[in-house]
Amino acid sequence: MESTPKGFRVELDRRLKLCFLKVWGPWLEEDGKAYVTHFTNQLVPFAGTEFDVVADISEFPIQKAPVNLQIQETMRHAAASGMKRAANVVNSAMTEMQIRRLSEETGLPMFSFFKSVNDGVKWLRPENWQKSLSHTGQWK
């Protein structure tokens, strides 16, 4: 029996001050722990500066409570590090409801939901979103 794929990817665009992340699949607590460590380490260059996040969670199903707590930990860390806005890419109302609840409970300053990474980037960087298309193309 083949297991369902799961994982995460986090990359920074230092020029545009954007953190791109993608998460997918059902996670166990050890997956969440690895994500928290990786995400925290990746954000080091942005610490103390204002930046925004583009989070592709379109392939991230509803998670169990312990994993949700780990996701909230990364949200708190991002906000404390200087994150101002989060553009969340979703493909279901259930995922949007879960992330909205976690974001509100965490006290994230500003967040919104989109159907594509490019739409999220347009919201965050309307003045130069086309310059980031070469970067965001890999996130489709």
VENWO-V439434 format. One record per backbone hydrogen bond with DSSP energy under -0.5 kcal/mol. NH is the residue of the N-H (numbers start at 1). CO is the residue of the C=O. E is the energy in kcal/mol with one decimal. If there is no record, write none. Layout:
nh->[NH:NH]
co->[CO:CO]
e->[E:E]
This chain:
nh->[7:9:11:13:14:17:18:19:20:20:21:22:23:24:25:31:32:33:34:35:36:37:38:39:40:41:42:43:44:45:46:47:47:48:49:49:51:52:53:54:55:55:56:56:57:57:59:60:61:67:68:69:70:71:72:73:74:75:76:77:78:79:80:81:82:82:83:84:85:86:87:88:88:89:89:90:90:96:97:98:99:100:101:102:103:104:105:106:107:108:112:114:120:121:122:123:124:125:128:129:131:132:132:133:136:137:138:139:140]
co->[24:22:20:18:12:13:13:52:11:18:54:9:56:7:59:28:28:29:30:31:32:33:34:35:36:37:38:39:41:42:43:43:44:81:46:81:82:17:85:19:53:87:21:54:55:89:23:57:59:64:64:65:66:67:68:69:70:71:72:73:74:75:76:77:78:79:78:51:51:110:53:86:112:55:87:88:114:92:93:94:95:96:97:98:99:100:101:102:103:103:86:88:116:117:118:119:120:121:125:125:128:128:129:130:132:133:135:136:137]
e->[-2.4:-2.1:-2.9:-3.3:-0.7:-1.0:-2.0:-2.5:-3.2:-0.6:-2.8:-2.4:-1.9:-2.3:-2.7:-0.6:-1.9:-2.5:-2.1:-2.2:-2.5:-2.1:-2.5:-3.2:-2.4:-2.2:-2.5:-1.7:-1.0:-0.6:-1.8:-0.8:-1.3:-1.5:-2.4:-0.8:-1.3:-2.1:-2.4:-2.9:-0.6:-2.8:-3.4:-0.7:-1.1:-2.1:-0.6:-1.7:-0.7:-0.7:-2.1:-2.1:-1.3:-2.4:-2.5:-1.6:-1.6:-1.9:-2.7:-2.2:-2.5:-2.4:-2.5:-1.6:-0.7:-0.9:-2.6:-2.6:-0.6:-1.7:-3.2:-0.7:-2.8:-3.3:-0.5:-0.6:-2.4:-2.1:-2.6:-2.4:-2.7:-2.7:-2.3:-2.5:-2.7:-2.7:-2.7:-1.9:-1.2:-2.2:-2.0:-2.7:-1.7:-2.6:-2.4:-1.7:-1.9:-3.5:-1.0:-0.7:-0.9:-0.6:-1.0:-1.2:-2.8:-1.9:-1.0:-2.1:-1.1]
